[in-house]
Amino acid sequence: MTTLDDRPRHVPARLGGILSEAERLGFDMSCDLRTGAFLSMLAASKRGGVVVELGTGAGAGSAWLLDGMDPTARLVSVEAEPRFQEVARRHLGDDPRVRFVHDDAERWLRTYEGPRFDLAFVDCRPGKFTGLDRLVRLLRPGALYVGDDLKPQPTWPDDHQSRVDRFVRELHRHDRMRWTLMDWASGLVVAARLDDPPYPA
């Protein structure tokens, strides 16, 4: 039987520097390589699209998204912790396709009034465990949603598993999305936004 090697064949040029700085800062929550390659592929499918990342961290996810985006696509990446996001700014801030926002992601979602999104990557609690209804409304029909870190991690606080369990149980409430759970990488949820009004069952 052939074993599939799902390690990425290509990584963004600036990823190594980002991960090195993140390690020096003690930031150990960057998206893994397989998730990153998946994000790059999805971003490549959204030519000229508007991409949002909730939870910049140190910028690993941003690097992968930019790696897949075409020259006309745009990325806005939101992070509450400035010292981590500053790593992303140093390594990626010269790319005109990206705008880094220092803000609480839940507050930012509540006040956002720009164009709807074609791809959302959620790497923090807002937009996943809180504020999901708001983010769903901000997705265009046909947009894709990716959330990671649904499999247990050594860094999880004691109450986090119950938060994940509740999130997974309640996904069906969001009937404007078609959801798929993936027991792969760090544990992903991937979804497509359905048409307005909701696609009939």
Sine and cosine of phi, psi and omega as CSV:
sin_phi,cos_phi,sin_psi,cos_psi,sin_omega,cos_omega
0.00,0.00,0.72,-0.69,0.01,-1.00
-0.98,0.21,0.75,-0.66,0.08,-1.00
-0.99,-0.12,0.82,-0.57,0.00,-1.00
-0.97,0.23,0.77,-0.64,0.07,-1.00
-1.00,-0.08,0.96,-0.28,-0.09,-1.00
-0.99,-0.11,0.27,0.96,0.11,-0.99
-0.95,0.30,0.66,-0.75,-0.04,-1.00
-0.90,0.44,0.63,-0.78,0.04,-1.00
-0.99,0.15,-0.27,0.96,-0.09,-1.00
-0.63,-0.78,0.64,-0.77,0.10,-0.99
-0.79,-0.62,0.49,-0.87,0.03,-1.00
-0.85,0.52,0.58,-0.82,-0.09,-1.00
-0.86,0.51,-0.55,0.83,-0.10,-0.99
-1.00,-0.08,0.02,1.00,-0.09,-1.00
-0.91,0.41,-0.65,0.76,-0.04,-1.00
-0.85,0.53,-0.70,0.71,0.02,-1.00
-0.90,0.43,-0.63,0.78,0.03,-1.00
-0.89,0.46,-0.74,0.67,-0.05,-1.00
-0.92,0.39,-0.57,0.82,0.04,-1.00
-0.90,0.43,-0.70,0.71,0.03,-1.00
-0.92,0.39,-0.64,0.77,0.03,-1.00
-0.87,0.50,-0.66,0.75,0.01,-1.00
-0.90,0.44,-0.67,0.74,0.02,-1.00
-0.89,0.46,-0.52,0.85,0.01,-1.00
-0.99,0.12,-0.10,1.00,-0.06,-1.00
0.98,0.19,0.31,0.95,0.03,-1.00
-1.00,0.01,0.92,-0.38,-0.11,-0.99
-0.88,-0.47,0.47,0.88,-0.08,-1.00
-0.87,-0.50,0.36,0.93,0.07,-1.00
-0.91,0.41,0.52,-0.86,0.02,-1.00
-0.90,0.44,0.57,-0.82,-0.06,-1.00
-0.97,0.22,0.16,-0.99,-0.13,-0.99
-0.90,0.44,-0.63,0.77,-0.02,-1.00
-0.92,0.39,-0.69,0.72,0.06,-1.00
-0.88,0.48,-0.66,0.75,0.01,-1.00
-0.87,0.49,-0.72,0.70,0.02,-1.00
-0.88,0.47,-0.60,0.80,0.05,-1.00
-0.89,0.45,-0.70,0.71,0.03,-1.00
-0.88,0.47,-0.67,0.75,0.01,-1.00
-0.87,0.50,-0.68,0.73,0.02,-1.00
-0.89,0.45,-0.70,0.71,0.00,-1.00
-0.91,0.42,-0.65,0.76,0.02,-1.00
-0.88,0.47,-0.57,0.82,0.02,-1.00
-0.91,0.42,-0.38,0.92,0.00,-1.00
-0.99,0.13,-0.15,0.99,-0.08,-1.00
-0.93,-0.37,0.91,0.41,-0.03,-1.00
-0.89,0.46,0.78,-0.63,-0.05,-1.00
0.94,0.35,0.25,0.97,-0.12,-0.99
-0.99,0.13,0.23,-0.97,0.10,-0.99
-0.97,-0.25,0.88,-0.48,-0.09,-1.00
-0.92,-0.40,0.67,-0.74,0.07,-1.00
-0.84,-0.54,0.65,-0.76,0.11,-0.99
-0.84,-0.55,0.87,-0.50,0.07,-1.00
-0.98,-0.19,0.93,-0.37,-0.10,-0.99
0.98,-0.19,0.97,0.25,0.04,-1.00
-0.88,0.48,-0.62,0.79,-0.19,-0.98
0.86,0.52,-0.73,-0.69,0.02,-1.00
-1.00,-0.06,-0.05,1.00,0.12,-0.99
0.94,-0.33,0.14,0.99,0.01,-1.00
-0.89,0.45,-0.74,0.67,0.04,-1.00
-0.88,0.48,-0.64,0.77,0.04,-1.00
-0.87,0.50,-0.68,0.73,-0.01,-1.00
-0.88,0.48,-0.68,0.74,0.01,-1.00
-0.92,0.39,-0.69,0.72,0.01,-1.00
-0.87,0.49,-0.73,0.68,0.01,-1.00
-0.89,0.46,-0.56,0.83,0.01,-1.00
-0.87,0.50,-0.55,0.83,-0.01,-1.00
-1.00,-0.03,-0.38,0.93,-0.10,-0.99
-0.94,0.33,0.56,-0.83,0.08,-1.00
-0.99,0.12,0.14,-0.99,-0.09,-1.00
-0.89,0.46,-0.35,0.94,-0.05,-1.00
-0.99,-0.13,-0.09,1.00,0.03,-1.00
-0.98,0.21,0.33,-0.94,-0.01,-1.00
-0.71,-0.70,0.62,-0.79,0.00,-1.00
-0.84,-0.54,0.75,-0.66,0.21,-0.98
-0.89,-0.45,0.78,-0.62,-0.09,-1.00
-0.82,-0.57,0.80,-0.60,-0.18,-0.98
-0.91,-0.42,0.72,-0.69,-0.02,-1.00
-0.51,-0.86,0.67,-0.74,-0.02,-1.00
-1.00,0.07,-0.37,0.93,-0.09,-1.00
-0.98,-0.21,0.96,-0.27,-0.14,-0.99
-0.91,0.42,-0.54,0.84,-0.08,-1.00
-0.94,0.34,-0.46,0.89,0.09,-1.00
-0.98,0.20,-0.71,0.70,-0.02,-1.00
-0.89,0.45,-0.45,0.89,0.01,-1.00
-0.88,0.47,-0.52,0.86,0.09,-1.00
-0.88,0.48,-0.72,0.69,0.03,-1.00
-0.88,0.48,-0.67,0.74,0.00,-1.00
-0.88,0.48,-0.68,0.74,-0.03,-1.00
-0.90,0.43,-0.64,0.77,-0.10,-1.00
-1.00,0.04,-0.47,0.88,-0.15,-0.99
-0.82,-0.57,-0.13,0.99,-0.13,-0.99
-0.92,0.40,-0.25,0.97,0.04,-1.00
-0.99,0.11,-0.03,1.00,0.03,-1.00
-1.00,0.10,0.89,-0.46,-0.08,-1.00
-0.93,0.38,-0.17,0.99,-0.02,-1.00
-0.99,0.14,-0.21,0.98,-0.13,-0.99
-0.90,-0.43,0.60,-0.80,0.14,-0.99
-0.79,-0.61,0.86,-0.52,0.03,-1.00
-1.00,-0.08,0.74,-0.67,-0.03,-1.00
-0.87,-0.49,0.83,-0.56,0.10,-0.99
-1.00,-0.04,0.96,-0.28,-0.03,-1.00
-0.22,-0.98,0.34,-0.94,0.19,-0.98
-0.93,0.37,0.81,-0.59,-0.13,-0.99
-0.90,0.44,-0.56,0.83,0.01,-1.00
-0.93,0.36,-0.67,0.74,0.06,-1.00
-0.90,0.44,-0.67,0.74,0.00,-1.00
-0.88,0.48,-0.67,0.74,0.04,-1.00
-0.87,0.49,-0.65,0.76,-0.04,-1.00
-0.90,0.43,-0.51,0.86,-0.12,-0.99
-0.96,-0.27,-0.07,1.00,-0.07,-1.00
-0.91,0.40,0.73,-0.68,-0.01,-1.00
-0.75,-0.66,0.30,0.95,-0.01,-1.00
-1.00,0.09,-0.25,-0.97,0.00,-1.00
-0.92,0.40,0.44,-0.90,0.04,-1.00
-0.93,0.37,0.34,-0.94,-0.15,-0.99
-0.99,-0.12,0.51,-0.86,0.07,-1.00
-0.99,-0.16,-0.35,0.94,0.02,-1.00
-0.46,-0.89,0.74,-0.68,0.05,-1.00
-0.82,-0.58,0.78,-0.63,0.14,-0.99
-0.91,-0.41,0.87,-0.50,-0.08,-1.00
-0.93,-0.37,0.93,-0.36,-0.05,-1.00
-0.84,-0.54,0.56,0.83,0.07,-1.00
-0.44,-0.90,-0.03,-1.00,-0.04,-1.00
-0.95,0.32,-0.74,0.68,0.04,-1.00
-0.89,0.45,0.64,-0.77,-0.08,-1.00
1.00,0.03,-0.11,0.99,0.03,-1.00
-0.76,-0.65,-0.94,0.34,-0.02,-1.00
-1.00,0.07,-0.38,0.92,0.11,-0.99
-0.69,-0.72,0.45,-0.89,0.09,-1.00
0.94,0.34,0.26,0.97,-0.04,-1.00
-0.92,0.40,-0.64,0.77,0.02,-1.00
-0.84,0.54,-0.69,0.73,0.00,-1.00
-0.90,0.44,-0.70,0.71,0.00,-1.00
-0.90,0.44,-0.66,0.75,0.04,-1.00
-0.84,0.54,-0.67,0.74,0.01,-1.00
-0.91,0.42,-0.41,0.91,-0.03,-1.00
-1.00,0.03,-0.02,1.00,0.03,-1.00
-1.00,-0.02,0.69,-0.73,0.11,-0.99
-0.94,0.34,0.46,-0.89,0.20,-0.98
-0.81,0.58,0.75,-0.66,-0.06,-1.00
1.00,-0.04,-0.15,0.99,0.01,-1.00
-0.93,0.37,0.40,-0.92,0.02,-1.00
-0.93,-0.36,0.55,-0.83,0.00,-1.00
-0.82,-0.57,0.71,-0.70,0.08,-1.00
-0.74,-0.67,0.80,-0.60,0.16,-0.99
-0.84,-0.55,0.64,-0.77,-0.04,-1.00
-0.88,-0.47,-0.11,-0.99,0.08,-1.00
0.89,0.46,0.71,0.71,0.06,-1.00
-0.99,-0.14,-0.13,0.99,0.10,-0.99
-0.99,-0.13,0.56,-0.83,-0.09,-1.00
-0.80,0.60,0.69,-0.73,0.00,-1.00
-0.83,-0.56,0.53,-0.85,0.03,-1.00
-0.86,0.50,-0.41,0.91,-0.06,-1.00
-1.00,0.08,-0.06,1.00,-0.07,-1.00
-0.92,0.39,0.67,-0.74,0.20,-0.98
-0.94,0.33,0.25,-0.97,-0.13,-0.99
-0.86,0.50,-0.52,0.85,-0.09,-1.00
-1.00,-0.03,0.08,1.00,-0.16,-0.99
-0.97,0.23,-0.56,0.83,-0.02,-1.00
-0.87,0.49,-0.64,0.77,0.02,-1.00
-0.91,0.41,-0.55,0.84,0.05,-1.00
-0.91,0.41,-0.69,0.72,0.04,-1.00
-0.90,0.44,-0.70,0.71,-0.01,-1.00
-0.87,0.50,-0.68,0.73,0.00,-1.00
-0.91,0.42,-0.67,0.74,0.02,-1.00
-0.85,0.52,-0.74,0.67,-0.03,-1.00
-0.91,0.43,-0.66,0.75,0.00,-1.00
-0.88,0.47,-0.56,0.83,-0.16,-0.99
-0.99,-0.13,0.07,1.00,0.00,-1.00
-0.84,0.54,-0.59,0.81,-0.08,-1.00
-0.89,0.45,-0.32,0.95,0.02,-1.00
-0.91,0.42,-0.44,0.90,-0.08,-1.00
-1.00,0.01,0.99,0.13,-0.18,-0.98
-0.98,0.19,0.02,1.00,0.11,-0.99
-1.00,-0.05,0.17,0.99,0.00,-1.00
-0.79,-0.62,0.54,-0.84,0.16,-0.99
-0.95,-0.31,0.94,-0.35,-0.21,-0.98
-0.99,-0.16,0.56,-0.83,0.16,-0.99
-0.67,-0.75,0.79,-0.61,0.10,-0.99
-1.00,-0.08,0.66,-0.75,-0.04,-1.00
-0.83,-0.56,0.90,-0.44,0.06,-1.00
-0.99,0.10,0.95,0.33,-0.16,-0.99
-0.45,-0.89,0.49,-0.87,-0.05,-1.00
0.80,0.60,-0.77,-0.64,-0.03,-1.00
-1.00,0.05,0.11,0.99,-0.08,-1.00
1.00,-0.03,0.95,-0.31,-0.13,-0.99
-0.89,-0.46,0.46,-0.89,0.29,-0.96
-0.88,-0.48,0.77,-0.64,-0.01,-1.00
-0.80,-0.60,0.67,-0.75,-0.07,-1.00
-0.53,-0.85,0.40,-0.92,0.11,-0.99
-0.88,-0.47,0.69,-0.73,0.05,-1.00
-0.98,0.21,0.78,-0.62,0.00,-1.00
-1.00,0.08,0.14,-0.99,-0.04,-1.00
-0.92,0.40,0.33,-0.94,0.20,-0.98
-0.99,-0.10,0.80,-0.59,-0.12,0.99
-0.94,0.33,0.09,-1.00,-0.07,-1.00
-0.80,0.59,0.63,-0.78,0.05,-1.00
-0.86,0.51,0.73,-0.68,-0.04,-1.00
-0.91,0.42,0.58,-0.81,0.00,-1.00
-0.94,0.33,0.00,0.00,0.00,0.00
